């Protein structure tokens, strides 16, 4: 996230890929592969696995075509900017019996930040990206593929937020190997749903 912001700030915004951008995108692709394997084994979730597949496909297309790395880094930055909050929230969740108020507070902050980024900034970035690609005469198929993938990822974010907001939570275990994860999952999702109930 930090490197994405840094290189987007110091380098000229062009359609062609740069060496620094390519290095970051390749590192991100490696992460998506490793995280997908981990999620498939320990926390299976169709929506997140599809998200990883779509994100990986976009990054692979950027490397193959040699264009669009700036747009890829912008999407990566917006997609990962809430990670520091997520790490803090997960840490608080693991210790929520000792620090219940801290856990509740971080849950609110994390969810509100996630909703602001995914439901406001990301859609704006999709519109701007498609406009900028058209202005820079990007290949039509590149623009179409990138647009479809970005809209799909945004739509998946809407589904996740809507499920929490409307308390339509799947209580099936996310961990095929650890059955005692069921109670933990239900507790977490119940608290998240309560936080989002204020939007009703």
Residue pairs with C-beta under 8 A, 6 or more apart in sequence:
1 76
1 77
1 80
1 81
1 83
1 84
3 24
4 24
4 73
4 74
4 76
4 77
4 80
5 77
7 18
7 20
7 21
7 24
7 73
8 70
8 73
8 74
8 77
11 18
11 20
11 21
11 70
13 70
14 70
15 67
15 68
15 70
15 133
15 136
15 138
16 66
16 67
16 69
17 62
17 63
17 66
17 67
17 68
17 69
18 69
21 69
21 70
21 72
21 73
22 63
22 69
24 73
24 76
25 59
25 62
25 63
25 69
25 72
25 73
25 76
26 63
28 55
28 59
28 76
29 56
29 59
29 60
32 52
32 55
32 56
32 59
33 56
35 52
36 49
36 52
36 53
36 56
39 45
39 48
39 49
39 52
40 49
41 176
41 177
42 174
42 175
42 176
42 177
42 178
43 174
43 175
44 174
44 175
44 176
45 174
47 156
47 159
47 160
50 156
51 153
51 156
54 149
54 152
54 153
55 75
55 79
55 149
55 153
57 149
58 72
58 75
58 145
58 146
58 149
58 150
59 72
61 68
61 142
61 145
61 146
62 68
62 69
62 71
62 72
65 139
65 142
67 138
67 139
67 142
68 133
68 138
68 142
68 146
71 129
71 132
71 133
71 146
74 125
74 129
75 125
75 129
75 150
75 153
78 117
78 121
78 122
78 125
79 122
79 153
81 117
82 110
82 113
82 114
82 117
85 106
85 109
85 110
85 113
85 114
86 110
88 106
88 110
89 103
89 106
89 107
89 109
89 110
92 99
92 102
92 103
92 106
92 107
93 103
93 188
95 103
96 102
96 103
103 191
104 191
104 195
107 191
107 192
107 195
108 195
111 164
111 192
111 195
111 196
114 161
115 161
118 154
118 157
118 158
118 161
119 157
119 158
119 161
122 153
122 154
122 157
123 154
125 150
126 147
126 150
126 151
126 154
129 146
129 147
129 150
130 143
130 146
130 147
133 142
133 143
133 146
134 143
161 196
162 168
163 169
163 170
164 189
164 192
164 193
164 196
165 193
165 196
165 197
165 199
165 200
167 193
167 197
169 189
169 190
169 193
171 182
171 185
171 186
171 189
173 179
173 181
173 182
173 185
174 181
174 185
175 181
